[in-house]
Every structure is written in structure tokens, then in C-alpha cells.
Amino acid sequence: MLKELFLFPISSIYGTGVRLRNFMYDAKLIKSIQFDIPIISIGNITVGGTGKTPHTEKLISFLKDEHKIAVLSRGYKRKTKGFILGTDDAACESIGDELMQIKQKFPDIIVAADEKRVRGVKKLRALHPEISLILLDDAFQHRKIMPGLSILLTDFNRPINEDHFLPLGRLRDSLSQVRRAHVIIVTKAPADIKPIQMRVISQNLNILPYQTIFFTSTVYSDWKSVYPTNFSESEISKLKTNNPHILVVAGIANPERLLDYAKSVSKNVELIAFPDHHAFTPKDIGKIKGKFQSIQTEHKLVLTTEKDAVRFRCFVSPEVEFAQKLFYVPIHPAVINDTKNEFAEYIRNYIRSAQNDTKFYKAYNQNFGNTTEK
């Protein structure tokens, strides 16, 4: 209670600043820029943990054969500034772990980091004029660009209508701004969620007639070795069936779900948690190694997230003892009750419409002057 009393004034000041900024954009006192290329924004109004990267990867997975895609992010917690184009041999610290993960999974996708996204879009188009679709990662609050399609993610387990502004709560934007989203995705929902639950959530979010809501659940895939040469798929599967002692290591916003998943595999589970986007240091590795060595059983392993696996490969030598039993579990979102693939078709319909608008704008510009950014 005392903590809440202390944080409430700070939260109120933060909220006032957020509302003022949104008012400036809504009143067009600050202008947003619209580009003549399909742009999809994926973001949230809370801090961390809604599943932006897996949902971005889902979009890439069904669009990559149809479009030349670029993903633009500010590159959270990277140690560089300005525009950085991601390459196959890019350092983790140069573009950030999320872009690194996407680049490793989809080598043909163009990825770039820039804290100034307008500049980033212009640079991408200048360097790669073949780009036909841009995905803006974590850009719901970035109002300098007006995306053609805005996707807002919200965690089923943390209802935003019951939350508060930072630092009292997890909100970094006003609930009223939900209206700016074209698509709202309630992530991490139970796969067997009831229709009545969906309707209640839709009502609580005040879904408007022009908005579409989807619900996704988290699907865990087969484990993979952080260093692929270590174990075959059959050997990894055998490790899981021996009720191993699992040391869960996670540097993500909400490690509880990974911990629960590990407990569904084994009765012996321990957790070492680090802050979100944590870059492992030699001291951290020593802590993990010491804990691993203290586990008194032959059947033991380290389980981490796909995002953390990227950072482990950057900072942990494969010769380190516990690295030989270091695994990660990939996840992907599944749209609930999407028997007709409506989500993918919704996205494709937007892109087709945007491409038609682009043809119109280009013809208009040639005759009457520029109306959009090139």
C-alpha cells in the first residue's frame, strides 16, 4: 500500500505526459508521415511480454514467399546508434537480440535497426528498392509513422483494462489509444478458451466496428540444442523422457510460462531469472555453471528461450561444460478457431488494398505533386 502511494504521483505525471503527446498527434499539431508502401506495425501498450517477436515471425512465415519483407526495429538494448542493417554475421550487440533471432531464422529477410524509424524506412527503401512490405516491430507508440495496418497485442493473463500507467502498473500508453489499432490480438490465451470469455474480453477492450480481434495461444515446438551439433532430435527426445533435472535460465519479461512448461516435462525444475533482454556476462555464466554443477544427478540440462539462445551463442563458448546440455524451446502463436485461415487472409487483403492505393498515389503524384513520403 505504501509503495502504491509513493508510485501513484509518478504514474499520474507519466500518464499526463503520454496523454499530452497523443493529443498533439490527434490534433495534428505534430504530423504523422504515411509512406507509399504497405507498412504493418506490431506493438503493445504495456512493457514487454506480449509476444511481439513470435507474432512478427508468424507474419513473416506466411508472407515471405509472396513479398520482399523488411523488418525495422529500434533494436532495444543494442550498443549502437543510428541505422544498422542486419547481416548474417552481424554482432548481437549491433542490432539487438530480437532482430538477430529473426535474421537467423529467416536469412532472406531484410532486418534493420534505427531509433528514428522514419529515417530507417527511407534508408531501407534507398538500399533495397525491391522491398514491398515493411514490418515495424514494437511501434504502436511510435506515431511519427502512420502505418497502413496497426496490430496491437495484449496478454490474456494481464488485462490492460485493469492496469495502470508506469511505474505503478505496466501501461506505457493510454487505454483510449486502443482505438488506433486495426487488429487486436489477445495473446497467450488458453487453447480451449470459451466463446463467452472471448466476448467478455472484447467488451472490456471496447472493440469498435472497424476493428478485428483475434485470440492466439502459445504452442511449444520440439527442443533444439543451442549448439546444433551436440544432439540429434532423437537424443533430445530421449533426454526429455528421463525426468531430467531442468535448470531454467530466462532473461525475458515473464519467465513464469516457461517455468510452468518445464514443470509439465519434469518434476525437478529450478529457475535462474535475469531481466528482460539481459546480455549475459562472465559473472552470469559463472553463476549458471555453478548452479548446474551443484545438481547431483547425471540426468540434468539447461533449458532456455529462443531469444536467450541467441544471446548464449553470442556470449557463451560451446566448450563450457553446461553448454553441452543447453537447449531452447521454440514457440509460435496459433490463432484459435481459425479454421478458414481468416487471420492470414485479413493481412493479405490489407496488403492488396495498400498496393492498389500505392498505384493510385503514384499516378496522382505524377500529375498533381507529392502527397506521401517516398
Beta strands, then each sheet from edge to edge (+ up, - down):
strand 1: 39-43
strand 2: 69-73
strand 3: 84-85
strand 4: 110-113
strand 5: 133-137
strand 6: 149-155
strand 7: 183-187
strand 8: 212-220
strand 9: 224-225
strand 10: 245-250
strand 11: 269-273
strand 12: 300-305
strand 13: 326-329
strand 14: 331-335
sheet 1: 3+ 4- 2- 5- 1- 6- 7- 8- 14+
sheet 2: 9+ 13- 12- 10- 11-
end
